[in-house]
């Protein structure tokens, strides 16, 4: 970790971080220095991604972030203390919020140009969120209005409703499985988070939160109905139906 921090060679840093992230899965005890390194890398590379206008540089940043997020997920499994998990989750949540909102609020060309690299990063981020939904303190990080709004927007973009302007067409493209995984995991996260207690914590109704995210009235529920009506049953269908039931009961 110290050698990576001190090096000024970016290629060395990228290669070392990829190698380090792949080895983390073999650790059986917490590594505070690696946790701090991964968190620092995600924060700095997220800021670089926010500022970059070069597509090649953006792709490299997203690739590195996807690798480090996966390493962070494997490393977090060694930690039993919820307090040690909240900061990394908050940093990962900030990255997801940026990625989701940039796609939703950006031009249609940005959504049409999504890549396998985008899908891998988003899949790794949402997998991290699902992994820690059972942790009460960690769940509070994922129950903020900013994070939930980004989950709602991402679900709408990946729901398969082609008539919506925010639609992302990832079917039959390279990396489709990663986008499908991210879509499924967003549905699972939101389904788990949505309840009466979290609505009180938000200090606003879910209906009001959803309206703030929609470009047109009832578009989110229309997306959920579209998902729940799919011919093949699976996790997205179950999650969408549960969400519709919960939202109806809490409205």
N, C-alpha and C positions, 0 to 999 in steps of 0.2 A: 504493500500500500504506500509506503514512504517513497519508494522508487518511482511509482506512478505519479505521485504528487509533485515530485521534484523535477521530473523530466519535462523538457521543452519540446520534445519530438512528438508531434501529434499522432503520427502513425504508430509509434511505439506504444503510446497511451491507449490507443484504440485496440491494438492487438493484445496488450497486456490485460485490459479490462475484459475483453472477450474470453480470454483464457481463464482469468480469475473467476468470472461469472460461471463458467462451465464446471469449475472445480468445487464451487460452493456447496453443491448438492451432497458432497461427501462429508461435510462438516457435521459434527454431532453436538456441538456446543456453541454458544454465542461468540461472535467475533466483533467486538465493539469498534475496532479500527476499520474493519471492512464495512460495517454498517454506516459509519460516518463517511467513508469514502464514496460508497454507492449513493448516499443521499446528496452529497456535495456534487457528484457528477450529474445526477438527474436535475438538480437545481440549476447548475451552470449551463448544461446543454439545453434545458428548456428555455432559458433566457436567450441563448444563441438562436434557437429555433424560432422564437418569437420575433427576433430582429432580422433573420436571414430572408433575402429575397431571391437567392440563387437555388434553383431546384436540385442541382446536384449536391450542393452542400446540405440542403434540407434532408435529402434522402440519406446521406451519410450520418447526419445527426439522429434521424429517426431509427436507423439501423442500430447505432450504438445505444440509444435509449432503450430499444426493445431488448437488447442483450442484458443491459444493466438491470432493468426492471425484473427480468426473469431471475437474475442472480439475487436481487433483493428479495424476491418472493421465496426462493429456496433458503436464504439466510434467515428470514423472519420466522420460518418454521422452527428454528432453534430457540426462539425466545418465548418464554412462558409469561413474562410480565407484560401486561397490557400497555403499561406506560411506555415501554420500549418499542411498541408497535405503532403508536399513534403518529409520531413525527414522520416516519417513512410513508405511512398511508396518506398523511396530509400532503406530502410532497407529490406522491403519485396521483392523488386526486387533483391537484393543481394542474398537472400535466394533462390528465384526461379532460378536464374542463376546457383547457386551451384547445386541445385537438378537436373535441366535439363541437365547440362553439365556432371555431375557425371554419370548419366544414359547413355548419348550418347557416352561419351568417355571411359566408363568403359567396363569391359568384358561382354560378352553375358549373362553369368550366373547372373549378377546383374539385367539385364533387365527381365530375366525370373523369378526372385525372388521378383518382385514388389508386394506390398501388398495393402490391403484396406487402411491402415494407410497412405501409400504414396499417394494414390489417394485422400484421404480427405484433406491432407495438400496442395497438388497441386491444388485441386479444390478451396479451400479457398483462396489461393494466387491469382489465376487467376480471381476469382470472384471480389477480391479487385481491380485488375487492370481495369476490365471492368467498375466497378462502377464509377471510376474517369477519364474515357477517355474524358468526356466532359469538364474537367477542364484544361485550357490551360497550366498553370504552372505544374500541376501534369503530364500532357501528355508529357512534355519535359523529365521528369524522365524516362518515359517508351519508349522514342524514341531514346535512346542511341544505339550504334551499339552492345554493349554487351547484352543488354536486348532483342533487336530484333533478334540477332543471336540465343539466347536461345529459343525464341518463335519459330523460324524456325526449330530448331533441335527437339523441343518437338512435333511440328506438324508432322514432318517426322516420329518420333518414334511411334506416335499414329494414323497414317493415315490408318492403316490396310493393308499396302503393305507388305505381309509376306516375299517376296523375299529379302527385304532389311535387312542387317545385324543388323541395329539399331531397328528393329521392336519390339514393346512391345505388347504382346498378353494379353489383359485384358478382352476380350469378354468371356461371360459365366463364369466369375470368381466373387468371393465375392468382392464387391466394384466396380463392373463394372460401375455403374452409376456415381461414382465420377470421374473416369478416363474419361468417356465420357463427363462429364461437363467440366473438365479441358481442354480437346481437343477442345471442342466447344468454350470455352472462349478464348483460345489462338488464334484460327482462327479469332474471332471477334475483339480481340485486334489488331492483325496484320493488318487486313483489315482496321480498323479505322485509324491506324497510318500511313500506307503506302500512301503517297501523294507526290506531287512535292516539297512542302515546307519542309517536313521532310527529303527528299532526299538531298536537298541543305544543311540542317543542319548537315547531316551525312558527307558531303564532300566526298562522294563516291556514285557510282550508286548502286541501289538495286541488279543489276545483279552481281556486284563485291562482295557485302555483302553475297549474297546467295551462290556464288561459294566458299567462304571461309568456309561455313558451310557444304557443301555437301561432301560426301565421293566419289561420282561419278557424272559426268556431268548430269545436268538437272534432278537430282533425286527429288528435291523439287517440281518442276513443275509437274513431274510425279505423285507425291503424291497428289498434289492439283487436278489433273485431275481424279485420282482414287476416291477421296472424292466426287468430283462434279458429278461423274457418278453413284453414289449410287442410288439404286432403290427407296428408301424412301426419300422423300424430307424433308428438315428441315434446321435449322440454319447452320449446318456445310456445307451443300451443297451450300446454298446461299453465305456464306462467302468465300468458296473456289472458286466459279465462279467469284465473285467480285474481289478477289485477283488476279486471272489469268488475268482478264481484265485490272486491274490497272497496273500489272507488264508488260503486253504487251504494254500498252500505254506509260509507263515511260522508257521502254528499248531503 
